[in-house]
Amino acid sequence: MITKKKEVINKKKILLVTDLLIGRGGMENVTSQVISALNKSGEFEAGFFVINSGETTHSKSWLENVVLFESVCALRNKKVKNFIHTLRLLFFIRKYKPEHIITLNTIPNLMAHRAIKYSAHKAILSTWMHLPPKDRYRPHYLLLADHHFSISNEIKNQLVELGINNNNVDVVFNPVNKSSKTILRPEQLRILYIGRIHFERQKQLKDLFDALARVSVDWTLDIIGDGEDLTECQSYTQRLGISDQVTWHGWKNDPWEYVENNIKEVTCLVMTSNFEGFPLVLLEAVSRGIYCVTSDCISGPSEIIENNINGQLYPQNDIIELSKIIATLGNGLRLPEHALIKESIGKFYEDAYMNNFKNILNNIAEGKDE
């Protein structure tokens, strides 16, 4: 009796190197989503090497089932601590033998570069920055990588300005799951915000409150999220006399499930950020048919929003223009059909995104072997 041997598939090993993150951002969701999709493909094996230096984290749910190794070191001396992390990464690379290492920040990229060099293992080193690199700590460390994934064209431009070859940067954007749910619209203007609570800084909620204080039509605002500026934001809405129209829902592990079951109807989602990487919350909203109003900040909104199709852009920090847009929505502006809004981001849905991401990984590997 002749038995056929099972075909052995040599999966390409992908190692993502990251700091321990706060656990409640789009970066965490995107990277864990991509790792899961790569592992399901049957072609790749992927996971995290986590650098844990004692940073504050509110949730590790994004790391469930995708961590290959966590290097924990809480020494006070930063140089010694980073040396220990690098040494552990070096030994892990020797053991795991990844074909491709992807780093999510500048210091992890420096560590990975050194670990690859002294491990005597050949691996491609890529970066995958989720915020504009120009303002990161020591951005020149990114020059040590062979290749770069960029989540927006603006981030690609900043990488090129740092001195990176344009041909070594691939724009991949961010993926979003295609939602079967549609969030309907209420008769009265109901505004939604989902994200960290920053009075100013990145999320700039002060602009939203100032704009709403100028709007004379009836409106309500639902805020899902938390942060260190929560008390300041709540006090500010009281000073403006709009606190009765604002509902603070707090942080939710699955904000969209909460919206579907509790808020149920939304006129628009508003984002007033000073900067972003590639805001996943806009994609998540649009995938549910929600019209989005957002600042035209660096980077990402202008690559997601098509004016009067799935939302509107306004000049960053222009509260007058923001208030006019919101007032127009409250005065009965006829918004596009939900289906049209959903279809506007077809290239960002996970299947199309992962096909592109995997093709890039394979092309880089083939280029290395030539």
N, C-alpha and C positions, 0 to 999 in steps of 0.2 A: 504493500500500500504506500503510495507516494503522497506525502503531505506537503502542501505549499507553505513555504516560509512567509511569515507576515512581513510586509514591507516596513522597514524601520525608517521613520521620518526624523531626520535630524533637524530639530527645531532651532531657529536662530534665537540666541539668548540676548535679551535686552535688559539692561540694568539702569534704573532711574535713581539718581543720587539727589537727595533733597534734605534741607533742614526740616526740623519738626515745625509744622505750620500750626496756625491758630485753629484750623479744623472746620472753619465755617465759611470758606470762600469758594469762588468759582474755580480757582487753581486746583484746590483739593478735589473737587468734583470731576473736573476735566481729566486730570492725570490718572485718577483711579478708574474712571470710565474707559480711558484708552488702554490701560493695562489689562482690564477685564476683557475688553474686545480683542486685544492681541492674543490673550491666552485662549479665548474661545475659538480663534481662527484655525488652530491646529498647526499653524506655520511658525508661530513664535512662542517663546516662553519669556515672560516679563514680570518684573517686580521691583520693589523699592529697596534701596539701602538708605536708611534714615539716620541722619546725624542729629542726635538728641543731646544738646548742651544745656538742658534744663530750661528751655524756653517755655513760656506759658502756652498751654493749649487747652481749648475748651471741649474738643471732641477728637477722638481717634477713629471714628466710624469710617472715615475715608480710607483708613489703612487696613481695614479688615480683609484678611485673606490675600493681601497683595504685598506684604512685607517679607523680604528675604532675610534681612539682617537689620537690627537696630543697634547703633553704637551709642551707648549712654555714657556720658562723662560730664560731671558737674563741677570740675575743678575751677577755681577762680582765675588761674593764669590762662589767658586765652591762647597764647602761643603753644603752651604745653597741651592744652585741651585739643587744639586743632591738629597737633602732631599725632596725638593718640588716635583721633578719628581717621587721619590719613593712613596711619599704620594698619589699623583694622580694615580699612577699605582695601589696602594693598593685599593683605592676606586673603580677604574675601574674593578679590579679583583672581588671584592665583587658584583658588579652590573652585569658584563658580565658572570661570573662563567665559565671560560674556563677549559676544562679537561686537556689541554696540553699547556704549555707556552714554546716557543722556543726563545732563545736570540742569537743575532748575534755578540756580543762582550763581553769583560770582565766586564766593568762597568755596562752595562745593565743586565748582569747576576747577579751581586751583588745586584742591585736594585730589580730585580725580586725575588731573594731568600728572601730578607727582606720583600718585599711586600706580598709574599705568606705566610710567617711565621706569619705576624701580621694581615693578612686579615681573618684568621681562615677558609680559603677555601683550600681544598685539590686539588692540581694540580701537574702534572708531570712537572718537569723543565728539559729542554734539552738545550744544546748549539749547535750552527751551525756556526762554524768559517769558514770564507772564505779566510783567510790568515793563514800561519803557526803561531800557537799560541805562540811558544817559544819566539818570539820577540815582542809580544803584550804587552801593559801596564798591569802589575800585572796579569800574566797568572794564578796564583794560585787561582784567583777568580772563574775560571772554575770548580774547585774541588767542588764547592757548588751545582752543578747540579746533577740530578739523572741519566742523560743519555746524550749522545753526538752523533750528526750527524757529520760525517767527509766527506769532499769532495775529499779526496785522502788518499791513504795508508800512505804517509809520514806524513800528519797531524794526522792521527790516531797514528802513532808511537810517535809523539811529545806529544800527549795527554797522552799516556801510560807512557812516561818518566816523565811527571808531577806528576804521581801517580794515574792516573785514571785506574780503572779496565778494562782490555781488553774487557771483556764481555759486558761492558756498552757503547761501541762505535760501531756504525754502519756506514760503508762506503757507501755513496750514490752517490758519484761523482756529476756531474752537468748535467742537461738535455739540449737538444737542439731540436728544431723543425726540422723535416725531410723536407728538402727543395726539391721542385719539379724542381728548377732551377739548371742549370749546367753552371758554368763559364768556357768558352773555353780558349784555350791557343793560344797566338800569335806566330808568327814566330820568333820574336826577344824577348830576355829575358826581361820580365816585372815583377817587384817585387812589392808586396803590403805589406804595414804596416798599421794596424788599432789599435789605442789605444792612451793612454795619451802620451804627448810629454815630456819625461824625458831625459835629456842629459846623465845622469848617473843614480843614484838612482835605482828605481825598474826596469824601462823599458830599461835602458842602451843603448839608441840609438847611443851613441858614438861608440860602437862596430860595429854596422851596417855600419856606415859611414866609419870607419877605414878599415873594410873588403872590402867594395865596392871600395875604393880608390886603392886597390891592384888588382882588377879584370880588366883584359885587354880586355875581350870580351865586345861587345856593350850591354848596359843594361839601363833600366830606373827604377826609384823608385817612386811609388805613396804613399803618406802619408796622411791618413785620421785620424784626431784627433787634439787636441790642448792641451795646458798646459803652465805652467809658464816658461818652458825652451825653448819655441818656438824660440825666437830671438837668443838664444845661439846656438841652433842646426842649424839654418839657417846660422849664421855666420861661424860655423865650416865647413859646406859643402862648403862655399866659400873659406875658407882657404885651404881646401883639393883639390880644383879645380874640384869639382863634382856637383856644384849647378845647372848647366844647365841640368843635368840628373835627378833632383829631382823635383817633382811637389807636392806642399803643397795644399791640398784640404780643409783643415780646418775641424771643427767638423760637423758631419752630424747626425741628429736624427735617421735616418735609414741608416747606412753606407752600408749595403748590397744592398739595393735598389739603392743607389747611384752608387755602383760598377756595378750593372747590367745595369743601364741606361747610365752611362757616361764612365767608364773605360772599361767595357765590356769583356776584355780578360786579363787573369793573368797567368803567368807561375807558380809562387809560392808566398805564404805568408811567411814572415820572422818575427820571434819574438826573441828578444835578451835579455830577462829579466834576472835580477839577482835573482828574486824570484817571485812566483805566488801562488795562492791558488789552483785553477783548471781552467786554462785559457779557458774561453768560446769562445774566438775568434778562437782558433784552431778547436774546434768542429764546429763552424759556417762555417769556411772555408772548412773543410773536407766534411761537409754535402752538399756543393756545388761542390764537386769534385776537390777542389784545393789542390795541393801538398804543404806541410808545412815544413819549415826548422826552427828549434827552438833550443835554448839553453836547455841543460839537467839540468835545474834549479830545485830547490825545490819550489813548488811541482806541479805535474800534467802532464807535457809534456810526461814523460816516460810512463804514463798510458794511453795516447791518441795515441801517435805516434808509428806506427809499421814501423821500418826502411825499406825503399824501397817499402813499400806498400802504405802508405798515407803521407809519409814524411821522414825526416831525423833529427836525433838529433846530436848536436855537443857539445863538452865540454864547459861549461859556461865560457865566457870571452876569448875563444880561437879564436881570429880573423883570425889567419892563416887557421885553419880548416874551419871556416865559409867561407872565401874567396875561398878556394878550392872547396867547395860544390857548391857555387854560380857559379864559373867558369865552373864547370862540367855541370851544368844545361844550361849555355849559349853555351856550345860546342855541344849541340844536344843530351844530355842524353835522352833516350827514357823513358818517365814516364809512370806509370801504367794507365790503362783505368780509366776514370772518375767514371764509375759505381763501380769498385773495390774499389776506394778510398771512395766513399760514403758508401758502405756496411761495411767498416772496423769499423764503430762506432755504429753498430746496438744497442748495449746495452745502449747507451746514448740517443737514441731518446725518445721523451717525453712519449709515451705510455708505453714502458718498464720501464722507469724511475719512472713514477707515480705509476705503479702497485707495484713496490718495495717499494717506499716511503710510500704508504698507508698501505701496509702489515706491515711495521715496526711500524707505528703509532698504528695500531690495536694490534699488538703483545705486545707492551709496555703497552697499556691500559689493555689488558687481564692479563698481569703479575702483574699489580697493584691490580686488583680485586681479585687475588687468595689469 
